[in-house]
C-alpha cells in the first residue's frame, strides 16, 4: 500500500509536469492537474474492478492518493501566486494590437492554423476582428474584440491596425464640398436679386451642381451593381514566411498575385511576411516581421470558391 | 478547513493501511517461512505425516484471507497449489516430489514479502 501510495504521487507529479510542458493545446477547459486526475482516475477505477486477481485496495489507495494530491495542489495554487504559475501556468497573450505574437504561439506549440481554429471556436473568423487573443491556463481562448466593423471596397482599418489607402477620407471630402456648394448656391440666389450680372455665374454653378448630382447617382448605381458582401471566412495564404499552397489552390490565386498585393505595402518578399490571410470579400490581413498588421482591400472575389 | 480534514483523514487512512500491510505481510510470511522449513526438513527425513501437512494447510487457509487484501491473488493461489500438491505427495509417500513443492513454497515465502516491503527499489 505504501508503495502504491508513493508510486501514485510520482506518476501524478510526472503527468502534471508533462502536461505543463505539452502546452495548452492538450488541455480542454481544465487546469493541468485536473486533467491529470481525469486521465488517471478512470483507469485506476476500472482495472481493479474488472481484474479479479488484483486486490481492490490497489485502486482504492491510488484514488485516495489522487484525492489528497488534488486538494493539496488546489490549496497550493490558491494560496501562492508563484505556485499557481508553476502548477497551472499563466495566460498567454497571442494576439495583440501589434499582431500575432509568434514567440508566444511557438511556446504553446501552435501554428497560425491552430490559432485561427481557436478563434473560430470563440466566434471570431478574422485577425482584424481581434484586439487581444488570450489562451487561458485551462486552454480556453478568450478574445477582446476590436469592436470595429469591416468595410468592403477601398481600404479599411481596424482599431490597432494600420490603414492602407484612403478612399473613405476622400468620400468625406466630397460630401463636405457638396455641402459647401449648396451653401454657395443659396448665397448666389440672394445676390441675383441684388446684382443681375451674377445670373451667368449662378447658371454655371447650377450646371456644376447638376453634373455632380449625376456623378453621385452613377456612383450609387455602381455600388448597387456590386455583388453583395459575403460572410467573411479568411484563408491563410502565408504562414511564417511560407506560402500555404493548398489555400492558394482553394482561393484560385497565385504567388504573383500575392506579391502584387504586397507591393502595395512596399513588401517584395514573402519570407518577410509572418502571416497573410484573405477572406471571401477580398479583405487581406498582412503582418510583416517587426511591423504592425495591415488590412488591405483587394479586388479579389473568390468567395464562391470556398 | 473541510478540505484539510479530508486530506488529513485520507492520509491517515492510506498510511495506516500501508503500515498494517507491512506488519501483516512481514509477520505472516515469516511464519510461513518457518513452517515451510519445518515441512521441508520432515520431507527430507521422510518422517512427515499427513496431519502435519494438514495443520500447515489450515493455518495457511486462515491467514490468506487477510493477505488477499494486500497481495495479488495469483501469488496466493500459487502457494495454495504447491501446498495441496505436497499434501498429495505426502499421502502417497512420495517425499521427493513433496520436497520439490516445499522448496517452491519456501522461495515464495521469502520473495513475496520482499517485493511488497517499503523500499526505494520497490517504489521504482
Interface residues (C-beta under 8 A of the other chain):
Chain A: X1 X2 X3 X5 X6 X7 X10 X52 X53 X54 X55 X57 X61 X64 X65 X67 X68 X71 X72 X74 X75
Chain B: X3 X4 X6 X7 X10 X11 X13 X14 X15 X17 X18 X19 X20 X21 X22 X68 X69 X70 X71 X72 X73 X74 X116 X118 X122 X123
